[in-house]
Structure formats: C-alpha cells, structure tokens
Amino acid sequence: MTPEELESERTKSAEALDRARDAGRGEPAARSAETLLGPEEVVREMARSEHRDLETPAWTPPAPPDLGPVNESWTAGGRTSGGISTLLAGASREREAQVKFNSDQVQLDNALVSWTAAHFAATHAHYDAVIERMQKRMDDIDTRHRELERELVRHVHDMARRIDVVLGEGEKGRVSHEAALRSIRERLRALEEKLG
C-alpha cells in the first residue's frame, strides 16, 4: 500500500470514528422494549379444576343391630322360695325364658355378623371414595405444576433474551466510547506533533 492510500484509509477510518463518536455524544435515544424484544407475550391464566369443588364423601355406616329383644328376654330375678310345684313351675318358666333368651342371642349374633360385614363394606367404599378424590386432586396438582413449569421455562428464556439485549446494548456503548477515546488520543498525538 502506498503512503497516499494509507493516509486515505486512515482518513476514512478517522471520519467513521468521528461519526460514531458524534452519534455517541448525542442524547441516547431510549428504545422501547417492544422494538428490542418484540411484542410481550400474554401470560395465560391456568384453568381451574372442577375437582376442587368436590365434597368429602359422606360416611354412612349401617345402623347397629337392635339389642332390645335380648335385653327384654334376660331376667335378673332369682328363684322364689316355695313348694315343689312352685319350684317345678319356676323351672319350666326359666327353661322357656332361657330358650327365648338363647334364641334372641343367636339372632343378635347373626345380626352383629351381618352388621360387621356391612360396616366393613361401607368403610371400604368410603375409603375408596376418599382415595379417588385425593387422586383426582393430585392429578390436578400435577397438571398445574406442569403448566407452571412450562410458564417458568418461557419466562426464563424471555429473561435470557432480555439480558442478552441489555448486554448487547452495553457492548455497543462500550465500543462507541472506545472509538471516541481512540479518536481523541489520535487528535492529541497529532496536536502534540504539530506543537512539538
């Protein structure tokens, strides 16, 4: 390259730096976020679940069996003193009372077995309903967590993009300042050479 071409290139570079410096000296125009980042994305509202309004299943155990017949057939009275006919008549009545009591007791035992089985069935049905309700609630929670996770990832990507823009803008300013500083140094050197 000839000295004239070198001087011409140096002059062009100096003019370009002067233009950059002058543009950097002016009041920096604030650019809107929309021009830098594009339109802002709308945050979606998450769908509310219908499972939230479910009532707790009713606990409806069967009624316990009636103890009345057994209690009525049980007599707490003792033997009365008297003759042999009274004793035989009392023994006959006691035997009938014992047979009635035993019959009532067997009926109560059968009713208790049926009641216990029905109670267990009602307990299992209730627990199954509670567990089903809780599973639906957990599924709803999992769905909301997945939606929140997607929304969080979107926000993180948006923040990363914004940070890149801010860092890029800062880098542009730094480059502009460095160019202005170089230009000033060159002018200072030129002045020193002229004066010196």
Order of alpha helices (4+ residues) and beta strands (2+ residues): alpha-alpha-alpha-alpha
